[in-house]
Amino acid sequence: MKKKFISLVIVSSLLNGCLLSPTLVYANDIGKTTTITRNKTSDGYTIITQNDKQIISYQSVDSSSKNEDGFTASIDARFIDDKYSSEMTTLINLTGFMSSKKEDVIKKYNLHDVTNSTAINFPVRYSISILNESINENVKIVDSIPKNTISQKTVSNTMGYKIGGSIEIEKNKPKASIESEYAESSTIEYVQPDFSTIQTDHSTSKASWDTKFTETTRGNYNLKSNNPVYGNEMFMYGRYTNVPATENIIPDYQMSKLITGGLNPNMSVVLTAPNGTEESIIKVKMERERNCYYLNWNGANWVGQVYSRLAFDTPNVDSHIFTFKINWLTHKVTAI
């Protein structure tokens, strides 16, 4: 009886496994271990081999800057030549820099030599859009990262490409694991203390993100914080400090680097195009919104306030659009 019972359990398990999760196994794949090797040629492209299948990856990089606005955009394009896919694929990795523009204002604010008040124009939102404005309408954005809303200090995602054209998204996966599982990949990573990122748009023609100020690590103050006596204390050093106003602003090391310096954005999209496509265009739009923090001594104590307008009537939103040409035949990306 004991032997019969075991046999029934095994047979039942095998049948359930076959019914619930069917897997196709080909005779020539039996006994094979999936391995991926990469060989970079003297011409700069990489031959990627997985078992008996080979694809080629071409890398091209270009960048452009708008110095007066403090914006820089760099595109790292990985063109994938995969005969096992019905279309062409390019992984686009965007990096760059968006200056906070905070430092310029704090140094020049001195109204009529009055030292009992000061103001800081500081960033509250950084926005990034990757626009697919293709000559050929069949070129599409099929995936993008980062996904959804990310509140963690460090943002990290990977898009992995498998031979045949499938795309998968991974979070916080070790590099060695990514390289052993995917033929090609695009990994993004950046830090955002006191800010959070939300994906605001994803379509075949556009992927967009907002990185917005949430609250300070010091004191957990946000834009709407309000003490009935001291107002908003987010950048206030002391409530009764006997110093000029400019010295009653907290030092830079107590502020987020996204406020004192700027954001190093890192986003990625996957473009697909019909075989034979020659060129397409992508545009990168960078936008920065700032608010004004005003600090004033009222005779008894310091009072802080946040305004959506800026000191000196400075425009509170700055933006610039960078344009890049994608040549699918020569495997080149060019800033134009």
C-alpha positions, 0 to 999 in steps of 0.5 A: 500500500505504501508504494502505491500511495507514493506512485499516485502522488508522483503521477498526480504532481506530474499531471498537475504540473503539466496542466498548470504550467506547460513548457515546450522543450525542444530536443536540441535544447535538452541538456543545454545550459543558457550562457551568454558571451560578449565579444567586443570587436575592433570596430566597436560593436559587440557580438552577443552569443547565447547558446547557438544564437548570435546578435550584434549590439552597436553603441553610440553616444552624443550630448548637448547643453544649454549652459545659461539654463544649466541643462545637459542631456546625453543619449547612450543608444544601443542598437540591436541587430537581432535576426530572430526579431521581426523588428529593429530595437534600440535602447535609449539611456538618458543621463544629464544634469539639471542645475537647481539655480538656487545659488545665484539668487541667495548671493544677490538678494540685498534689498536697499541694504536691509539685512533683516530679510532674505530670499532663496529661489529653490527648485520644487520640480524637475521634469523630463520628457522623451518625445518620439517625433519620428519621420516614420510613424511606425517607430514607437516607444514600447517601454520606459523606466523608471515606472510609477511613483518612486519615493525612495532616495535611490532610484534604480531600474533595469530594462533587459533585452532577450534574443528574439525581442522581448523586454523585461523590467527589473528592480535593484538586480545585481549587474552580474545577474542582469548580464547572465540573464539578458543579451543587452540591457539599459540600467538607470540609477540616480539619487533624489533626497527630499524628492520623489519621482512619478511617471506622468506619461507613457505612450508610443510617442512620449514618456514623461516624469516629474521629480518633485520636492516632498519634504525636508529630511531635517524637520520634515517640513514641506511647502505648506508647513506653517507654524502660527508664530514662525511660519515655514521653518524649512530653511530657517536656522534659528527662530531667535538667532541674532545674525543677518538674515542671510546667515540665518539660512541653514547651511548647504550640507543640511539641504538636499543636493537637488536644492543646492546643486541639481538633479542628475536625471537618468531615464530610459526608453525602448524604441522599436522600428520596422526593418529597413527604417532609416532615421527617426527623431527623439527630443528631450525636454527638460523643465525646472520649476522654482519657488521662493523661500522668504525669511524675515525678522518681525522684531520678535522672531524670524518668520519664514514663508514660501511663495510660488513666485520668485524674487526679482520677478524671475520666471519660475519655470525654465525649460529647454528641448534637445533634439537627437537624430537616430540613424537606424542604418548606421547605428548613430545618435547625433545631437542636432 
